[in-house]
Amino acid sequence: MTKKETLPPEKDQTLSETETPSSEEASSEVTREEELAAEVDKLKDQLLRTMAELDNYRKRAEREREEMSKFAITGFARELLTVADNLRRALESVPEDHEHPEKILKSLLEGVEITEKELLFAFKKHGIEKIEPLGKPFDHHLHQAMFEVEDADKPAGTVVHVLQPGYQLSGRLLRPALVGVVKGKNSEAPLQPSDAPPK
């Protein structure tokens, strides 16, 4: 019968200390894990913010590109307005009673009318819309008052005369309509027509 070998107390205690981690080491490992988890959460938050900023930048760049494309012809459109004005003046210069005009005058009238229709169609195709203010309340965003008139039958501020039509390009004002409006009871002296229309 063999005797059971036993370790001396000192060696047994040393082995126990090496096999079992101390409470300080365990606490240190937990703290390190918490730090790593916090760092991961921080990086995730930074990533989400960066992705959101990139998405906002993409949307803003796309919106600016669309606006540049939409309003690139603004200068061209303004110059075409003069053509439209001249065509309308030519039409208005023909007497109202033109049921039996001379042949040349009739041909001229028909040609100008066709040209104006084609021009207005081109305007509409490119988003240029005519402002029709007659009979509507004065709107300083769309109209420019050139003078005031007294009219007891209409409310103050109503547009009763159009000197020059206004136009919009895709909802943005190209040129305000030059109008005459009904004078209010408390208005000062009537406005006088300006020498030059706004550009």
Steps between C-alpha positions, in 0.01 A plus 500: 500500500650834379485813696314793349735774398419841639648835417641722766263777607717771342509331156126423509417865572727619215328267251158618611597866445629433147193305392237740635505867365491764765199735539714792379582321174134409444394858562767624260372270224140618551611864483693433179195335342285800593754736346507299178118490488485877552758552223297280264183699577688825439630380162152380403358842585772675296433268206126569509560875517743487208255297292219748579722795401595331173134431424408865570786618279387272218142627523615864513730455201221333304257781587752767394565315176128487424463873571796586278351293220155650548608866512794488256295673228390793716691763301384353170142493622510867603613603152220299340248700702578805287418300188165402650431865589574620146276235347215600730549870415486416129173316553353784704595758235250344258158670522238302688267511202709288267234272353585623148862618513719522199660177391853596610384614840301182547800282414718701737249462778471125453878460489552697818225306679657169400843622611365608837328165552821315419699722735255452787505125438881505523473702821264248653717208390797648688303591812441869419149600603321829446362681806134595454435768764192676359213504748711342775625654827835674475789269596833674555679169436363485144385853410644851493249780542561781252198719584174504695148570379173559679230240447208476740388169353819308587685442829812702569812331372329322211700491176291676234761567232805311370770710336735208449445133587729323743655156467622220725758231432416174682331701775783755529425858398665606175331838473216656699183612325472879473149583613255770600303438820189637666586776744417445866306751703803587715752493215727794435531667160462256210815333380655631181625260230875449526720597208657156463356159576698277737750258354 
